Amino acid sequence: VADDNGEPAEDLVPAVLDAQYGIFISTVAFHIQPYRGRNDQSVHDNIKYIIDRYGDHGAFYKFTTSTGKSLPLFYIYDSYLTPPESWSEFLTPTGSHSVRGSAYDSVFIALIVEERHKHDILAGGFDGMYTYFASNGFSFGSSHQNWKAIKAFCDGNNLLFIPSVGPGYIDTSIRPWNNHNTRNRVNGRYYETALQAALNVRPEIVTITSFNEWHEGTQIERAVPKKTVTRVYLDYQPHGPDHYLELTRRWAEQFNKEKEQWLM
């Protein structure tokens, strides 16, 4: 486990798990980032380590599959950097070091960026795909207009489709050349449009690409006006500091209601 600068940060994991379990009664899933030398075998080793060390914690997320199994769920960021024939050695039942059917079997979610990735994800033995990027139109996978077709592909191949949404996007403070991918929050309407697009395809899960990404303008935490010598931080005015948390709660409730109707 590392922070955004690649520095070891595993000592934070027990604190995060304990906080989720002790205060919020929510759960934590792991997002496996690229690192030097990452491949199917090293990720296999990572999964074994994570499950052995944290799998029994009450805040360790488990997903209930269509067959009724309760399994850990892992997101594999930039999964396309490893070829599908390598992933298949880890993720298909006949692979040379397959995790399937073992104590470390899990739900593995790959990143779809380009359209061709959906075929690679299927061939690699993944259980589903997610889109990650908060900027609508940035990639094939993150474009709302493509979600219906991706969901149809996933449904036809017994894969999960997990669309990712965000409240907006602006990273020009760290990537001055990337202004064309800026997406204005429009006082919350961008977020709600993304959430509606996600719900329209009836997914099992929706992810929010946010947390601490203030430098990419995707935060949904409480925010008040603030500026430093070098930058001005975006706030939520004319709405209050909790605007995006309130929107998130409202849409989470709507999502749960609609899921109940889909299952009827």
N, C-alpha and C positions, 0 to 999 in steps of 0.2 A: 504494500500500500504506500502510495506516494502522493505528495501535494502537487499543485500546479507547476511547481518548479522542479519536480522530479526528486525532491528530497523525501527520505523515509518518513512516514507519518503513521505507521501502524499502531503506535502507542495511543493514538486517538480513537481507534476502532472500539475498544471496550467502553470508553466513555460515551461514544455516540450510541452504541447499542443500549447501554444502561439508561441513558437519558430518554431514549425513545420508549423503552419498556416501563421506566419508572414514572414518567410524566404524561406522555402522550398516548401510551398503549398503541403505538404504531410500530411498523416494522421496517427493516433496512435490507435492500438488495444491493449487490455489488456490481459496479461498473468497471469492467476490466479495460484499462487504457493500454495503448501500445507502449512498449519499452524495448530497449536494446536486446535483441535476441529472442523476442517473443515468437513462439511458434506453437504448433498443436501440442507438443510434448510439455513445453513449459507452462502452457495454460492448464493442461491436465494436472500438473504438479501444483499449480496455484489453487485449483479447485479443491484438490484433496486437502491441502493445507487449510484453506478457509473453512471447509466443512468440518474437518477434524477439530479446529480451534474454536469455531463460533457456531457450528450447526445446531447445538443444543440450546443456544440462548433464546429466550422468549421473544426477542425482537428480531430474530433472524427470519427473513421473509420466506414463506413457502407458498407455492402456487398449486392450486388444485387442478389437475389435468382433466381432460374429458373422460379418462378412464378411472378417475377417482383417486389417483395417487397425489400425495402432497410432497412436492419436490422443491428444492431451492431453485431460484431463477437468477441467471447471470446475463448481463448485457455485455457484449463484446464489441467495443468501439473500434472502428477502422478494421473490421474483420476481413475486409477485402485485401489487406496487405499480405495475408497468408492464402495460398491457393486452395481451392475447394478439395482437391485430392489429398492435401495434407490434413485439413479439418476432418475429412471423412475417416481418417485413421483413428481419430479420437471420438467422433460423434455418430458413427454408424455401427450397428451391431457386429459387423464383420471386420471392423477396423483392427489394426495390429495392437492398439492399446485403447480399445473402446471402453468408454465409461458406462455404456448402456447396460441396464440390468444390474449394475453394481451398487454398492453403498454410496457411490458418488454420482449416480445418475441425477441429472438436473434438467431444467428447461433453459436452453441456450438461445439467446436472441442476438442476431447479427445486425449490422448496420447496412441499410440499403441507401446508396448514394446514386448510382447510375442504374438505368433500367436493367442492364444485363446482370447486375448483382443478384436479382431475384432468382435467376437460374443457378448461379454459383452458390447461393445460400441453401437452396434445395439440395444441390449435389453434395454440399459439404456436410449435410446431416443436421443442420440447425433446426430448431423447433419453431422459429419465427423470425420476424424482422421488425426493426424500429427505424424511425426517420431522423431523430435527434435534432436537426438544425431548426432554429426558431425563425429563420428568415424564409417566408413563403417564396418559392421560386428559385432559391439558391441552388438546389439540386433537383434531380428528378424525384427522388424520394421525399424531399421536404415540400414539394409543390402540392398544395391541397387538391388541385384539379386531377392529380394522378392517383389519389388515395382509393377511389372506387375500383380502379383497375387493379391496383396492388392487392386490395382486399379480396377481389375475385380470384386472383392467382393464388393467394394464400388459402382461401377456402377450398379451392380445387386440389390443393396439395397438402391439406391437413396441417397448415402452418398458422401460427398466430400472427396477426398484423397489429402492431402497436404504433399508432401515429403519435408524433411528438408535437407539442404546441408551445408557444411562448407569448409573452405579453407585448413583444416588440423586439427590435434589434438595432443596436448602433455600437460599432466597435472602432470607430475612426480615431479614438484616442490612442489605440495601440496598433491599428492598421489604417493609416491615413488614406491609403489607396482603395479602401473597400467601401466607399460611400454608396456605391450602387446597390449594396445589399442592406442598407439601412431601411428599417421598417418602422414607421411612426406608430406610437401606441394609440393615437386618436382617442385619448381619454378612456381606454379600455375596450374600444370597439374592435381593434385588431385581435386582441386576446379572445374576445367572444366569438369573432368570426372563425378563428382557428379551432376553438372548442366545438363550435357547431359543425364545422367540416369534419372533425374527428367523430363526433357522435353520429353523423349521417351515415357512416360506414359500419356502424354497430360493432365496434371493437370490444374485445375482452378487457383490454387495458388501454389507458391513455397516459402518456408520460408528459411531464412539464419540464422543459429544458430551462432551468433557472438556478436555484440555490444562490451561490455567491458570485455570480457572473456580473458584477457591477461594471467591469471593463467592457462587457459586451451588451450592456443595457437590457439584460433579461431578468433582473431581480424582481421578485414579487413580495419581498419582505416589507415591513413598515419602512417608510421613507419620508424624510422631511427635507426642505430646501437646504442645500449645503454647497459651498464653493471653496476652493483652495486657491493658492496662487496660480496653479497650473490648469485647473479644470473646474467646470461646473457640473455637479451631479444632477441627473434628472430626478425630479420629484413627481408626485401624482396630482398636483394642483390642477384644477380647482377642487379635486376630490381630496378626502382625508388620507392620512398615512396608511390606513388599512385597506385601501380601495381594492388592491389586487388579491389580498387574502380573502376579502368578502366575496369578490367575483369567483375565486377558486372554490370557496365553500358552496356557493350557490350552484355552480356548474357540477360540482361533485355530487351534490344531492340530486340534480337533474339526471346525471349519468346513471346513478343507482336506480332511480325510478324507471328510466327507460330500459335498463337491463332487465328489470323484473318483467316488463311488458314483452321484451324480445323472447324471453324464456317461456312465456305462457303459450 
